[in-house]
Amino acid sequence: MGAAMNPPSMSEAKTPATRRKGRIQLLLILLGVVGPMILATGMYKLQFWVPEGRSYHGELIGNGQSRADLGVQADEQRWQLLVTAPQECAVDCQQLVYLARQIQIGLGKDASRASHAIATAQPLSGDYDAKLTREYPQLQRYPLDLGTYRKTSPDQALPHLWIVDPHGNLVLRYDPSVKGKDLLNDLRHLLKLSNIG
């Protein structure tokens, strides 16, 4: 009699089905890991499904410009509320300087993480200079290089208030119509998200 044929064992019989199931699981895992990265890249490159809303009130500066690109040379290691005055520091400029100081005070326990400053292209009037010395002892003052400033700022006639990060990068810009509450909320949000400065 010929040798009896042995039926295939259970493990051998399930091998093709097991392999197929394993491959499907592997593909699902890869899609779960790589899929979101591909989707995010596509959203960024093709600008689809990008939310229209925003949580900040100023104009976002996302092009890598620094404080030096404004024509201001400073070595501040904290967040900075910087007022730039390309012309005489008149009413709008003075309001922004006042607002910068009030915002820093309004930060409460985080006030030490920020500073306020002014960069002017022209000398301040004698009365206003004396007032700043007397009432704004922590205000940092810098000269503003107009040639450099004109290359960066779109509106050279108006003073602006800039939020500058501790590395000297420009983050947000505000014109004189900014509301103090909006500016304070923006800076608080940045400080909350930031682990620098």
Secondary structure in CASP SS format (residue, H / E / C, confidence):
PFRMAT SS
TARGET T0000
AUTHOR 0000-0000-0000
METHOD secondary structure of the structure
MODEL  1
M C 1.00
G C 1.00
A C 1.00
A C 1.00
M C 1.00
N C 1.00
P C 1.00
P C 1.00
S C 1.00
M H 1.00
S H 1.00
E H 1.00
A H 1.00
K C 1.00
T H 1.00
P H 1.00
A H 1.00
T H 1.00
R H 1.00
R H 1.00
K H 1.00
G H 1.00
R H 1.00
I H 1.00
Q H 1.00
L H 1.00
L H 1.00
L H 1.00
I H 1.00
L H 1.00
L H 1.00
G H 1.00
V H 1.00
V H 1.00
G H 1.00
P H 1.00
M H 1.00
I H 1.00
L H 1.00
A H 1.00
T H 1.00
G H 1.00
M H 1.00
Y H 1.00
K H 1.00
L H 1.00
Q C 1.00
F C 1.00
W C 1.00
V C 1.00
P C 1.00
E C 1.00
G C 1.00
R C 1.00
S C 1.00
Y C 1.00
H C 1.00
G C 1.00
E E 1.00
L E 1.00
I C 1.00
G C 1.00
N C 1.00
G C 1.00
Q C 1.00
S E 1.00
R H 1.00
A H 1.00
D H 1.00
L H 1.00
G C 1.00
V C 1.00
Q C 1.00
A C 1.00
D C 1.00
E C 1.00
Q C 1.00
R C 1.00
W E 1.00
Q E 1.00
L E 1.00
L E 1.00
V E 1.00
T E 1.00
A E 1.00
P C 1.00
Q C 1.00
E C 1.00
C C 1.00
A C 1.00
V H 1.00
D H 1.00
C H 1.00
Q H 1.00
Q H 1.00
L H 1.00
V H 1.00
Y H 1.00
L H 1.00
A H 1.00
R H 1.00
Q H 1.00
I H 1.00
Q H 1.00
I H 1.00
G H 1.00
L C 1.00
G H 1.00
K H 1.00
D H 1.00
A H 1.00
S H 1.00
R H 1.00
A E 1.00
S E 1.00
H E 1.00
A E 1.00
I E 1.00
A E 1.00
T E 1.00
A C 1.00
Q C 1.00
P C 1.00
L C 1.00
S C 1.00
G H 1.00
D H 1.00
Y H 1.00
D H 1.00
A H 1.00
K H 1.00
L H 1.00
T H 1.00
R H 1.00
E H 1.00
Y C 1.00
P C 1.00
Q C 1.00
L C 1.00
Q E 1.00
R E 1.00
Y E 1.00
P E 1.00
L C 1.00
D C 1.00
L H 1.00
G H 1.00
T H 1.00
Y H 1.00
R H 1.00
K H 1.00
T H 1.00
S C 1.00
P C 1.00
D C 1.00
Q C 1.00
A C 1.00
L C 1.00
P C 1.00
H E 1.00
L E 1.00
W E 1.00
I E 1.00
V E 1.00
D C 1.00
P C 1.00
H C 1.00
G C 1.00
N E 1.00
L E 1.00
V E 1.00
L E 1.00
R E 1.00
Y E 1.00
D C 1.00
P C 1.00
S C 1.00
V C 1.00
K C 1.00
G H 1.00
K H 1.00
D H 1.00
L H 1.00
L H 1.00
N H 1.00
D H 1.00
L H 1.00
R H 1.00
H H 1.00
L H 1.00
L H 1.00
K H 1.00
L H 1.00
S C 1.00
N C 1.00
I C 1.00
G C 1.00
END
